Amino acid sequence: MNPGPPGAPQRLGDYEIVQWLATGGMAEVYVARRKGARGFSKLVALKRILPQYAADAEFVAMFTDEARICSGLTHPNLVEVFDFGEENGELFMAMELVDGTNCARLVRAAATRGEAVPVEDALFIALNVLRGLEYAHEAEAEDGTPLGLVHRDVSPGNVLLSRTGAVKLADFGIMRAIHSERRTDTGQLKGKLGYMSPEQVLGREVDPRSDLFTLGIVLAELLTGRPLFSYGAELDILQRIRDANIGTFERYGGALPAELRDVVRKALARDPQDRYPHAGAFAEAIESLALRLRLTLGPVRLSAYVEALGLVRQASRSGEFRFRGVLDATPRAKPVQRPAPPLPEENPATYAVRLPDGTALDPLPLARVLEGLITGRIPPEADVARNGGPFLKPREHPELRRLASRSSSRWNFTVSPQGGEPLRFDARTLATHLFRLAASLTTGTVLAIQGEERKKLHLKEGRVTLVTSTNPDELLGERLRRQGKILPIELDMALALAPRHGGRVGDALVGLNILRPLELFEALFSQTCDRTAALLQWTEGELWLLPAENHEEDGIPWGHSALELITQGILQHTTQEALERHLEALHATALHPGPRSAPCPHALRLPAGPAAVMLAVDGARPLAQFFEDLRGQGFTRLQVLQGVFVGLSCGAIEAEGWNA
């Protein structure tokens, strides 16, 4: 028997601890026994919050949500929660004990034999998980209101397989529910790396179709015996998920029946609208496929296969349980200690800079030189000397070469446009010009100029891959410092080490173990969105259309279309007062629907209110009457203003005099 790590409790409430099972990031699980009258005894899985997180209000709320909501879920394919209690300030949850293994170990055991899980067993597992998800997704509170549950952590380790062939989905710890005490903020990444949906990676709102995507990952891995996304660097994993790049499945699943490959592909569609509409439809597709292929799905086959792989064993005569798989009593190996990160130089270098106009800047630390190259305050034509050495061009200094060579950060140049004269804008026309450029520009660069400030929007196939700016406040390190995610001294260390990482401050923060790759991915994504949205605060200037620039090293095709980011900028940065001014001249003017080729609310990702306003335009009413009619239908004035302004700007709504 393994009693568990030092400090493990001997009992919690009415439960006697029998055996330690596993320790996760913030909780641990034990086998526990509850005794009752006349020799009654029952073994359960007892989950408790680790002591160091017992004071974390967010995690306590998550744990409480899991117990409170899951206690009302009773389904043969879901691990049941029996009890919830507190002992000396420690929260614990008593759950159904599944004697067996899990899908993660099943795949690994099959792979060691050079095989994938048999098709019948893989489909039986997926079908049972879908039935559990179908029940959970449609669950209602006692008063009949939908709970709106989304599991958000359907991964191989949470799919439990009993020795009798039962399949049960466990761990609703990070679920989303309408009535949770704690709702995850949009944009916050939750889930296991490698088992998230594209919308989870992009920080978007999730619905039950997100669970169908992650179950699709599990099914693909069962059928091929290989990880679908979770190999290589963490940033690469996140990008493969974001793009729904299922190349591994296509490469190793070629021998599977074509109809089965189609089922998996549909589950793994990048756009939720292209997936199965709900768990029941996915389950019906599997049942129909099994019928056509004359496959026999059932627990007996699965039980025999699990036993043949050696993943279950009988209880010992002493009564001590030695579970394998998900309930493995073997202590975990100590975590591998990372080597200490390299420290900055003890005597950091100083630089002297001579600008092309003869202005001298010295002495400057490396951080200020890097910032100057990114923002254009130090152009590539400047002369730079290190520690009193000779003056050279920035690209001749190894630590400056990459930034000095980046075309995306080259600002001090004569504009060579593709399309003739620039588009001049004011606060009202900026959005219209941006929408037109974004709609017409498949791949290229939009340069925006307002006074001394410049931004570049780099697009590839209509999607924003990179936004660069001359505003030093928008630099990644400075943003993270202002947000309190890194300390000033940590930023200084990262800047000092950035040359070792090709000038990338984010990579330096990861190398110093200050940020995890997942956090860097989220920060870069947020920076791109915010830089684009902030452009909509500009009030006058010029837009130039430039040829596409090579920025493959720096750009990431995030998946956000330029149209969507422009729309978000309008919603975030155009006040109600500004919208009133922009539309004031149109109060007596009739609004008409635009051409069918204009962007629709879904393409713009408009919220429900403004989207409904845009679709309500019928050509029969002037704007003033339109305001009154929609206010009578429960729309706020701001929603009407936003819907009309976005529609006019993108061409989905037309009005005489708007483009004059």
C-alpha positions as CSV (number, residue, x, y, z in Angstrom):
1,M,0.0,0.0,0.0
2,N,1.2,3.5,-0.8
3,P,-0.2,5.9,1.8
4,G,0.8,8.9,-0.3
5,P,3.1,11.9,-0.1
6,P,4.3,13.3,3.2
7,G,1.5,15.1,5.0
8,A,-1.2,13.0,3.4
9,P,-4.3,12.8,5.6
10,Q,-5.3,9.6,7.3
11,R,-9.0,10.4,7.0
12,L,-11.2,13.1,5.6
13,G,-14.7,13.4,7.2
14,D,-16.3,10.0,7.3
15,Y,-13.7,8.5,4.9
16,E,-10.6,6.5,5.8
17,I,-7.7,6.9,3.4
18,V,-6.7,3.5,2.0
19,Q,-4.3,4.3,-0.8
20,W,-2.9,7.3,-2.7
21,L,-3.6,7.3,-6.4
22,A,-2.2,10.4,-8.0
23,T,-1.4,14.0,-7.6
24,G,-2.2,16.6,-10.2
25,G,-1.5,20.3,-10.6
26,M,-3.9,21.4,-7.9
27,A,-5.5,18.3,-6.4
28,E,-4.8,14.8,-5.5
29,V,-6.9,11.6,-5.5
30,Y,-7.0,8.7,-3.0
31,V,-8.8,5.4,-2.6
32,A,-10.9,5.8,0.5
33,R,-13.3,3.7,2.4
34,R,-16.5,4.7,4.1
35,K,-17.8,2.3,6.8
36,G,-21.4,2.1,8.0
37,A,-23.7,0.0,10.2
38,R,-23.6,-3.8,10.3
39,G,-20.3,-4.1,8.4
40,F,-21.2,-1.8,5.5
41,S,-18.1,-0.7,3.6
42,K,-17.7,1.1,0.3
43,L,-14.6,2.2,-1.6
44,V,-14.6,5.6,-3.4
45,A,-12.2,7.8,-5.1
46,L,-11.6,10.8,-2.9
47,K,-10.4,14.0,-4.4
48,R,-9.1,16.9,-2.3
49,I,-7.5,20.3,-3.1
50,L,-3.8,20.4,-2.4
51,P,-3.2,22.4,0.9
52,Q,-1.1,25.1,-0.9
53,Y,-4.1,25.9,-3.1
54,A,-6.8,25.7,-0.4
55,A,-6.8,29.5,-0.1
56,D,-7.0,30.2,-3.8
57,A,-10.5,31.6,-4.3
58,E,-10.7,30.8,-8.0
59,F,-9.7,27.2,-7.6
60,V,-12.0,26.7,-4.6
61,A,-14.9,28.1,-6.7
62,M,-13.9,25.7,-9.6
63,F,-13.8,22.7,-7.2
64,T,-17.1,23.7,-5.6
65,D,-18.7,24.1,-9.1
66,E,-17.6,20.7,-10.1
67,A,-19.0,19.0,-7.0
68,R,-22.3,21.0,-6.9
69,I,-23.1,20.6,-10.6
70,C,-21.8,17.1,-11.1
71,S,-23.6,15.7,-8.1
72,G,-26.8,16.2,-10.2
73,L,-25.4,14.3,-13.2
74,T,-26.3,10.6,-13.2
75,H,-25.4,8.7,-16.4
76,P,-23.6,5.4,-16.9
77,N,-20.9,7.1,-19.0
78,L,-20.0,9.8,-16.5
79,V,-18.1,9.3,-13.2
80,E,-20.6,10.0,-10.5
81,V,-20.0,12.3,-7.6
82,F,-21.5,10.9,-4.3
83,D,-20.5,13.4,-1.6
84,F,-18.8,16.7,-1.0
85,G,-17.5,17.9,2.4
86,E,-15.0,19.9,4.3
87,E,-12.7,18.8,7.1
88,N,-10.6,21.3,9.0
89,G,-10.7,23.7,6.1
90,E,-10.0,21.1,3.5
91,L,-12.5,20.5,0.7
92,F,-13.0,17.0,-0.6
93,M,-15.2,15.2,-3.1
94,A,-16.2,11.5,-3.0
95,M,-16.6,10.0,-6.5
96,E,-17.2,6.7,-8.2
97,L,-14.1,4.5,-8.1
98,V,-13.4,3.0,-11.6
99,D,-11.3,-0.1,-11.4
100,G,-9.3,-0.1,-14.6
101,T,-7.2,2.2,-16.8
102,N,-7.6,5.2,-19.1
103,C,-7.3,5.9,-22.8
104,A,-3.9,7.5,-22.4
105,R,-2.4,4.3,-21.1
106,L,-4.4,2.3,-23.6
107,V,-2.9,4.1,-26.6
108,R,0.6,3.9,-25.1
109,A,0.3,0.2,-24.4
110,A,-0.9,-0.5,-27.9
111,A,1.9,1.7,-29.4
112,T,4.5,-0.4,-27.6
113,R,3.2,-3.4,-29.4
114,G,3.4,-1.5,-32.7
115,E,-0.3,-1.3,-33.2
116,A,-3.2,1.1,-32.9
117,V,-6.4,0.4,-30.9
118,P,-8.8,-1.8,-32.9
119,V,-11.4,0.1,-34.8
120,E,-14.3,-1.5,-33.0
121,D,-12.8,-0.6,-29.6
122,A,-11.9,2.9,-30.6
123,L,-15.4,3.5,-31.9
124,F,-17.0,1.9,-28.8
125,I,-15.0,4.2,-26.5
126,A,-15.9,7.3,-28.6
127,L,-19.6,6.3,-28.7
128,N,-19.9,6.0,-25.0
129,V,-18.1,9.3,-24.3
130,L,-20.5,10.9,-26.7
131,R,-23.5,9.5,-24.9
132,G,-22.1,11.0,-21.6
133,L,-21.5,14.3,-23.3
134,E,-24.9,14.3,-24.9
135,Y,-26.5,13.9,-21.4
136,A,-24.2,16.6,-19.8
137,H,-24.6,19.1,-22.7
138,E,-28.4,18.9,-22.4
139,A,-28.6,18.7,-18.6
140,E,-31.0,21.0,-16.8
141,A,-31.2,22.5,-13.3
142,E,-34.1,21.5,-11.0
143,D,-36.2,24.4,-12.3
144,G,-35.8,23.2,-15.9
145,T,-33.3,25.9,-17.0
146,P,-30.4,24.6,-19.1
147,L,-27.1,24.3,-17.3
148,G,-25.2,25.0,-20.5
149,L,-22.3,22.6,-19.6
150,V,-19.2,22.3,-21.7
151,H,-16.6,19.9,-20.3
152,R,-13.5,21.7,-21.9
153,D,-11.1,18.9,-20.8
154,V,-12.0,15.8,-22.9
155,S,-8.6,14.2,-23.1
156,P,-7.3,10.6,-23.0
157,G,-6.5,10.7,-19.3
158,N,-10.1,11.7,-18.4
159,V,-11.6,8.8,-20.4
160,L,-11.7,5.9,-17.9
161,L,-12.1,2.3,-18.9
162,S,-13.2,-0.3,-16.3
163,R,-12.0,-3.9,-16.3
164,T,-15.5,-4.9,-17.4
165,G,-15.4,-2.7,-20.5
166,A,-17.4,0.3,-19.1
167,V,-16.4,3.7,-20.4
168,K,-16.7,6.8,-18.2
169,L,-15.8,10.5,-18.7
170,A,-14.2,12.0,-15.6
171,D,-13.0,15.4,-14.3
172,F,-15.4,18.3,-15.0
173,G,-13.0,20.5,-13.0
174,I,-12.7,23.3,-15.7
175,M,-16.1,22.9,-17.2
176,R,-18.1,26.0,-18.3
177,A,-21.6,26.3,-17.1
178,I,-24.1,29.1,-17.2
179,H,-24.8,29.0,-13.5
180,S,-21.2,28.5,-12.3
181,E,-20.0,30.6,-9.4
182,R,-17.0,31.3,-11.6
183,R,-17.1,32.0,-15.3
184,T,-13.9,31.9,-17.3
185,D,-13.1,35.1,-19.0
186,T,-13.1,35.0,-22.7
187,G,-9.5,34.9,-23.9
188,Q,-8.3,32.8,-20.9
189,L,-6.8,29.5,-22.0
190,K,-8.2,26.4,-20.2
191,G,-7.6,22.8,-21.1
192,K,-4.7,20.4,-21.6
193,L,-2.1,21.2,-24.1
194,G,-2.7,19.1,-27.2
195,Y,-6.4,18.5,-26.3
196,M,-8.0,21.9,-27.0
197,S,-10.3,23.1,-29.8
198,P,-9.2,26.0,-32.1
199,E,-11.6,28.3,-30.3
200,Q,-10.1,27.4,-27.0
201,V,-6.6,28.2,-28.3
202,L,-7.8,31.5,-29.7
203,G,-9.5,32.4,-26.4
204,R,-12.9,32.5,-27.9
205,E,-16.2,31.5,-26.3
206,V,-16.8,27.8,-26.4
207,D,-19.9,25.7,-26.8
208,P,-20.6,21.9,-26.8
209,R,-19.0,21.6,-30.2
210,S,-15.6,22.3,-28.6
211,D,-16.0,19.0,-26.7
212,L,-16.7,17.2,-30.0
213,F,-13.5,18.5,-31.5
214,T,-11.4,17.3,-28.5
215,L,-13.1,13.9,-28.5
216,G,-12.2,13.8,-32.2
217,I,-8.6,14.2,-31.2
218,V,-8.9,11.3,-28.8
219,L,-10.6,9.1,-31.5
220,A,-7.9,10.0,-34.1
221,E,-5.2,9.0,-31.6
222,L,-6.9,5.7,-30.7
223,L,-7.2,4.9,-34.4
224,T,-3.6,5.8,-35.4
225,G,-1.7,5.2,-32.2
226,R,0.1,8.5,-32.6
227,P,-0.4,12.0,-31.1
228,L,-2.4,14.2,-33.4
229,F,-1.2,17.6,-32.1
230,S,0.9,17.1,-29.0
231,Y,4.4,16.8,-30.3
232,G,7.2,19.3,-30.7
233,A,7.4,22.8,-29.2
234,E,4.4,24.1,-27.3
235,L,3.9,27.0,-29.6
236,D,3.9,24.6,-32.6
237,I,1.3,22.5,-30.9
238,L,-1.0,25.5,-30.3
239,Q,-0.6,26.6,-34.0
240,R,-1.5,23.1,-35.3
241,I,-4.6,23.1,-33.1
242,R,-5.5,26.6,-34.2
243,D,-5.3,25.6,-37.9
244,A,-6.9,22.2,-37.2
245,N,-3.9,20.7,-39.0
246,I,-4.7,17.0,-39.0
247,G,-1.8,16.0,-41.2
248,T,-0.7,13.3,-38.8
249,F,-4.1,11.6,-39.0
250,E,-4.1,11.8,-42.8
251,R,-0.6,10.4,-42.9
252,Y,-1.1,7.4,-40.6
253,G,-4.9,6.8,-41.0
254,G,-4.7,6.0,-44.7
255,A,-5.6,2.3,-44.2
256,L,-8.8,3.1,-42.3
257,P,-12.1,2.9,-44.1
258,A,-12.8,6.1,-46.1
259,E,-16.2,6.5,-44.3
260,L,-14.5,6.4,-41.0
261,R,-11.9,9.0,-42.0
262,D,-14.7,11.3,-43.1
263,V,-16.4,10.9,-39.6
264,V,-13.1,11.9,-37.9
265,R,-12.5,14.8,-40.3
266,K,-15.9,16.3,-39.6
267,A,-15.4,16.1,-35.9
268,L,-12.0,17.9,-36.3
269,A,-13.3,20.7,-38.6
270,R,-11.7,24.0,-37.7
271,D,-15.0,26.0,-37.8
272,P,-17.5,24.7,-35.2
273,Q,-20.3,25.2,-37.8
274,D,-18.7,22.5,-39.9
275,R,-18.6,19.9,-37.1
276,Y,-21.5,17.7,-35.9
277,P,-24.1,20.0,-34.5
278,H,-24.3,18.1,-31.2
279,A,-23.0,15.0,-29.5
280,G,-26.1,13.0,-30.5
281,A,-25.4,13.6,-34.2
282,F,-21.8,12.5,-33.8
283,A,-22.9,9.3,-31.9
284,E,-25.5,8.5,-34.6
285,A,-22.8,8.9,-37.3
286,I,-20.7,6.3,-35.4
287,E,-23.6,3.9,-35.0
288,S,-24.6,4.2,-38.6
289,L,-21.0,3.6,-39.7
290,A,-20.6,0.5,-37.5
291,L,-23.8,-0.8,-39.0
292,R,-22.7,-0.3,-42.6
293,L,-19.2,-1.8,-41.9
294,R,-20.7,-4.6,-39.9
295,L,-18.6,-3.9,-36.8
296,T,-19.4,-5.3,-33.4
297,L,-19.1,-2.7,-30.7
298,G,-19.4,-3.8,-27.1
299,P,-17.8,-3.9,-23.6
300,V,-16.8,-7.6,-23.9
301,R,-14.4,-6.9,-26.7
302,L,-12.9,-3.8,-25.0
303,S,-12.5,-5.6,-21.7
304,A,-10.7,-8.5,-23.4
305,Y,-8.4,-6.1,-25.2
306,V,-7.6,-4.1,-22.1
307,E,-6.7,-7.3,-20.3
308,A,-4.6,-8.6,-23.2
309,L,-2.5,-5.4,-22.9
310,G,-1.9,-6.1,-19.2
311,L,-3.6,-2.9,-18.1
312,V,-5.7,-4.4,-15.3
313,R,-4.8,-6.9,-12.6
314,Q,-6.8,-8.6,-9.9
315,A,-6.9,-7.4,-6.3
316,S,-4.3,-9.1,-4.1
317,R,-5.3,-11.5,-1.4
318,S,-4.5,-9.0,1.3
319,G,-7.2,-6.8,0.1
320,E,-4.8,-4.1,-1.0
321,F,-5.8,-2.7,-4.4
322,R,-3.0,-2.3,-6.9
323,F,-4.8,-0.5,-9.8
324,R,-3.0,0.2,-13.0
325,G,-3.7,2.9,-15.5
326,V,-5.6,5.9,-14.2
327,L,-5.5,4.4,-10.7
328,D,-1.9,3.6,-10.6
329,A,-0.4,3.4,-7.1
330,T,3.2,3.7,-8.3
331,P,4.6,7.0,-7.1
332,R,5.4,9.5,-9.7
333,A,9.0,10.1,-10.7
334,K,10.6,13.3,-9.4
335,P,10.2,16.1,-12.0
336,V,13.2,16.8,-14.1
337,Q,15.0,19.9,-12.9
338,R,15.6,22.5,-15.6
339,P,19.1,23.9,-15.8
340,A,19.3,27.4,-14.4
341,P,18.7,30.0,-17.2
342,P,21.7,32.0,-18.4
343,L,22.2,35.3,-16.6
344,P,22.9,38.6,-18.3
345,E,26.4,39.9,-18.6
346,E,27.8,41.3,-15.3
347,N,29.0,44.5,-17.1
348,P,26.4,45.0,-19.9
349,A,27.5,46.7,-23.1
350,T,26.7,50.3,-23.9
351,Y,26.1,51.7,-27.4
352,A,26.7,55.0,-29.2
353,V,24.3,55.7,-32.1
354,R,24.7,58.3,-34.9
355,L,21.4,58.9,-36.8
356,P,21.5,59.7,-40.5
357,D,20.7,63.4,-39.7
358,G,23.8,63.6,-37.5
359,T,22.0,63.3,-34.2
360,A,24.1,61.5,-31.6
361,L,22.5,59.1,-29.0
362,D,24.8,57.8,-26.3
363,P,25.3,56.0,-24.1
364,L,22.4,53.6,-24.6
365,P,21.8,50.2,-23.1
366,L,21.1,47.3,-25.4
367,A,17.4,47.4,-24.5
368,R,17.0,50.9,-25.8
369,V,18.8,50.1,-29.0
370,L,16.5,47.1,-29.6
371,E,13.5,49.2,-28.9
372,G,14.8,51.9,-31.3
373,L,15.2,49.4,-34.1
374,I,11.7,47.9,-33.6
375,T,10.0,51.3,-33.5
376,G,12.1,53.0,-36.2
377,R,13.7,55.6,-34.0
378,I,17.0,54.0,-34.9
379,P,16.8,53.3,-38.6
380,P,18.9,50.6,-40.3
381,E,21.0,53.3,-42.0
382,A,22.2,54.6,-38.6
383,D,25.8,53.9,-37.3
384,V,26.2,52.0,-34.0
385,A,29.3,51.5,-31.9
386,R,29.5,49.0,-29.1
387,N,31.6,49.7,-26.0
388,G,33.6,52.4,-27.7
389,G,34.4,50.3,-30.7
390,P,34.1,51.3,-34.4
391,F,30.8,52.6,-35.8
392,L,29.1,49.9,-37.9
393,K,25.7,49.5,-39.4
394,P,23.2,47.8,-37.1
395,R,23.1,44.6,-39.2
396,E,26.9,44.3,-38.8
397,H,26.5,43.7,-35.0
398,P,25.5,40.1,-34.4
399,E,23.1,41.0,-31.5
400,L,21.3,43.6,-33.7
401,R,21.4,41.8,-37.1
402,R,18.0,40.2,-37.1
403,L,16.0,43.3,-36.0
404,A,17.9,45.5,-38.3
405,S,17.1,43.2,-41.2
406,R,13.4,42.9,-40.6
407,S,11.3,44.6,-43.3
408,S,8.3,44.6,-41.0
409,S,10.0,47.1,-38.7
410,R,11.5,49.3,-41.5
411,W,9.8,52.7,-41.1
412,N,12.1,55.3,-42.4
413,F,11.7,54.8,-46.2
414,T,10.0,56.3,-49.2
415,V,6.6,54.7,-49.6
416,S,6.3,52.6,-52.7
417,P,2.5,51.9,-53.0
418,Q,0.8,49.4,-55.1
419,G,-2.3,51.5,-55.6
420,G,-1.2,55.1,-56.4
421,E,-2.1,57.8,-53.9
422,P,-2.8,57.2,-50.3
423,L,-6.3,57.0,-48.8
424,R,-6.8,60.0,-46.4
425,F,-9.0,59.3,-43.5
426,D,-10.7,61.0,-40.6
427,A,-12.5,59.5,-37.5
428,R,-15.6,58.6,-39.6
429,T,-14.0,57.3,-42.8
430,L,-11.1,55.3,-41.3
431,A,-13.2,52.2,-40.7
432,T,-14.7,52.4,-44.2
433,H,-11.2,52.5,-45.8
434,L,-9.9,49.7,-43.6
435,F,-12.8,47.4,-44.5
436,R,-12.3,48.1,-48.2
437,L,-8.6,47.4,-48.1
438,A,-9.1,44.3,-46.0
439,A,-11.8,43.0,-48.3
440,S,-9.8,43.6,-51.5
441,L,-6.3,42.6,-50.1
442,T,-5.7,38.9,-50.0
443,T,-2.0,39.1,-49.1
444,G,-0.1,42.3,-48.6
445,T,0.6,45.1,-46.1
446,V,-1.5,48.1,-45.1
447,L,0.6,51.0,-43.8
448,A,-1.2,53.5,-41.5
449,I,0.3,56.9,-40.7
450,Q,-0.9,59.5,-38.2
451,G,1.6,62.2,-37.5
452,E,4.8,60.5,-36.3
453,E,3.1,57.2,-35.5
454,R,2.9,54.3,-37.9
455,K,1.4,50.9,-38.0
456,K,1.6,48.0,-40.4
457,L,-1.0,45.3,-40.8
458,H,0.5,42.3,-42.5
459,L,-2.1,40.0,-44.1
460,K,-1.9,36.6,-45.6
461,E,-4.9,35.1,-47.4
462,G,-7.2,37.7,-45.7
463,R,-6.0,37.0,-42.2
464,V,-3.8,39.1,-40.0
465,T,-0.4,37.5,-39.3
466,L,1.5,40.4,-37.8
467,V,0.9,44.0,-36.7
468,T,4.0,46.2,-36.1
469,S,4.0,49.7,-34.6
470,T,6.3,52.6,-33.9
471,N,4.5,53.1,-30.5
472,P,6.9,51.8,-27.8
473,D,4.0,51.3,-25.4
474,E,2.7,48.5,-27.6
475,L,5.9,46.4,-27.4
476,L,5.3,43.0,-25.9
477,G,7.6,43.4,-22.9
478,E,6.2,46.7,-22.0
479,R,2.6,45.4,-22.3
480,L,3.4,42.5,-20.0
481,R,5.1,44.8,-17.5
482,R,2.1,47.1,-17.4
483,Q,-0.3,44.2,-17.0
484,G,1.6,43.0,-14.0
485,K,2.5,39.7,-15.7
486,I,6.2,40.3,-15.4
487,L,8.4,42.4,-13.1
488,P,10.5,45.3,-14.4
489,I,13.7,43.4,-13.5
490,E,12.5,40.4,-15.4
491,L,11.9,42.5,-18.5
492,D,15.4,44.0,-18.1
493,M,16.8,40.4,-17.9
494,A,14.8,39.3,-21.0
495,L,16.0,42.4,-23.0
496,A,19.6,41.7,-22.1
497,L,19.2,38.1,-23.2
498,A,17.1,38.8,-26.3
499,P,20.1,38.7,-28.8
500,R,20.6,35.0,-27.8
501,H,17.0,34.4,-29.0
502,G,17.2,36.3,-32.3
503,G,16.0,39.5,-30.7
504,R,12.7,38.0,-29.5
505,V,11.9,39.2,-26.1
506,G,9.1,36.7,-25.7
507,D,11.4,33.8,-26.4
508,A,13.9,35.2,-23.9
509,L,11.1,35.3,-21.2
510,V,10.4,31.7,-21.9
511,G,14.1,30.8,-21.8
512,L,14.3,32.5,-18.4
513,N,11.3,30.4,-17.2
514,I,9.4,33.7,-16.5
515,L,6.7,32.8,-19.0
516,R,5.4,29.4,-20.1
517,P,5.1,28.9,-23.9
518,L,1.3,28.8,-23.5
519,E,1.4,32.2,-21.8
520,L,3.6,33.6,-24.6
521,F,1.2,32.4,-27.2
522,E,-1.7,34.1,-25.5
523,A,0.3,37.3,-25.0
524,L,1.3,37.5,-28.7
525,F,-2.3,36.8,-29.8
526,S,-3.6,39.5,-27.5
527,Q,-0.9,42.0,-28.7
528,T,-1.9,41.5,-32.4
529,C,-5.6,42.0,-31.6
530,D,-5.1,45.0,-29.4
531,R,-2.7,46.7,-31.9
532,T,-5.3,46.3,-34.7
533,A,-8.2,47.5,-32.5
534,A,-6.2,50.5,-31.3
535,L,-5.8,51.7,-34.8
536,L,-9.6,52.6,-34.8
537,Q,-8.8,55.3,-32.2
538,W,-6.9,57.3,-34.8
539,T,-8.6,60.5,-36.0
540,E,-6.8,61.5,-39.2
541,G,-4.0,60.3,-41.4
542,E,-3.2,58.2,-44.4
543,L,-3.4,54.6,-45.5
544,W,-1.1,53.1,-48.0
545,L,-1.3,49.7,-49.7
546,L,2.1,48.1,-49.9
547,P,3.4,44.9,-51.5
548,A,3.6,41.9,-49.1
549,E,6.7,41.8,-47.0
550,N,8.5,38.7,-45.9
551,H,8.0,38.3,-42.2
552,E,7.7,34.6,-41.9
553,E,10.0,34.5,-38.8
554,D,7.8,36.9,-36.9
555,G,4.2,36.5,-38.2
556,I,1.8,33.9,-37.0
557,P,-1.5,33.3,-39.0
558,W,-3.7,33.6,-36.0
559,G,-6.9,32.8,-37.7
560,H,-8.6,36.1,-37.1
561,S,-9.7,37.8,-40.4
562,A,-8.8,41.5,-40.8
563,L,-12.6,42.2,-41.1
564,E,-13.2,40.7,-37.6
565,L,-10.4,42.7,-36.0
566,I,-11.5,46.0,-37.5
567,T,-15.0,45.3,-36.2
568,Q,-13.7,44.7,-32.7
569,G,-11.7,47.9,-32.9
570,I,-14.9,49.8,-33.7
571,L,-16.8,48.2,-30.8
572,Q,-14.0,48.8,-28.3
573,H,-12.8,52.3,-29.2
574,T,-15.7,54.2,-30.8
575,T,-17.8,55.8,-28.1
576,Q,-21.5,56.3,-28.3
577,E,-20.9,60.1,-28.6
578,A,-18.6,59.6,-31.6
579,L,-21.1,57.2,-33.3
580,E,-23.8,59.9,-32.8
581,R,-21.6,62.5,-34.5
582,H,-20.7,60.1,-37.4
583,L,-24.4,59.3,-38.1
584,E,-25.9,62.7,-37.4
585,A,-26.2,63.8,-41.0
586,L,-28.1,60.6,-42.0
587,H,-31.1,60.9,-39.6
588,A,-33.5,61.7,-42.5
589,T,-31.8,59.3,-44.9
590,A,-33.2,55.9,-45.7
591,L,-31.0,52.8,-45.0
592,H,-30.8,50.1,-47.7
593,P,-29.3,46.6,-47.5
594,G,-25.9,46.5,-49.3
595,P,-24.9,44.0,-52.0
596,R,-24.9,40.3,-51.3
597,S,-21.1,40.3,-51.6
598,A,-20.8,42.6,-48.5
599,P,-19.6,40.9,-45.3
600,C,-22.3,39.3,-43.1
601,P,-22.5,39.7,-39.3
602,H,-21.0,36.2,-38.8
603,A,-17.9,37.1,-40.9
604,L,-17.5,40.2,-38.7
605,R,-18.2,38.3,-35.5
606,L,-20.6,41.0,-34.4
607,P,-22.4,40.5,-31.1
608,A,-26.0,39.4,-31.3
609,G,-27.5,42.9,-30.7
610,P,-25.6,44.9,-33.4
611,A,-25.8,41.9,-35.7
612,A,-29.6,41.8,-35.5
613,V,-29.7,45.6,-36.1
614,M,-27.6,45.2,-39.3
615,L,-30.0,42.4,-40.6
616,A,-33.1,44.5,-39.8
617,V,-32.3,47.1,-42.5
618,D,-35.1,46.9,-45.1
619,G,-34.8,50.1,-47.2
620,A,-38.2,51.4,-46.0
621,R,-37.3,53.7,-43.2
622,P,-35.0,56.7,-42.6
623,L,-32.5,56.4,-39.8
624,A,-34.5,58.4,-37.3
625,Q,-37.5,56.1,-37.7
626,F,-35.2,53.0,-37.6
627,F,-33.9,54.2,-34.2
628,E,-37.4,54.5,-32.8
629,D,-38.7,51.1,-34.2
630,L,-35.7,49.1,-32.9
631,R,-35.8,50.8,-29.5
632,G,-39.4,49.7,-29.3
633,Q,-38.2,46.1,-29.9
634,G,-35.8,46.2,-26.9
635,F,-32.6,47.3,-28.6
636,T,-30.4,49.9,-26.8
637,R,-29.4,53.0,-28.7
638,L,-25.8,51.9,-28.5
639,Q,-26.6,48.6,-30.2
640,V,-28.4,50.4,-33.0
641,L,-25.6,52.9,-33.5
642,Q,-23.0,50.1,-33.6
643,G,-24.9,47.9,-36.0
644,V,-25.6,50.8,-38.4
645,F,-22.1,52.2,-38.3
646,V,-20.4,48.9,-38.8
647,G,-22.9,48.0,-41.6
648,L,-22.3,51.3,-43.4
649,S,-18.5,51.1,-43.0
650,C,-18.3,47.5,-44.4
651,G,-20.8,48.1,-47.1
652,A,-23.5,45.8,-45.7
653,I,-25.8,48.9,-45.4
654,E,-26.0,51.7,-47.9
655,A,-27.2,55.3,-47.4
656,E,-27.2,58.2,-49.8
657,G,-24.4,60.7,-48.9
658,W,-22.5,58.3,-46.7
659,N,-19.5,58.0,-49.0
660,A,-19.5,61.6,-50.1
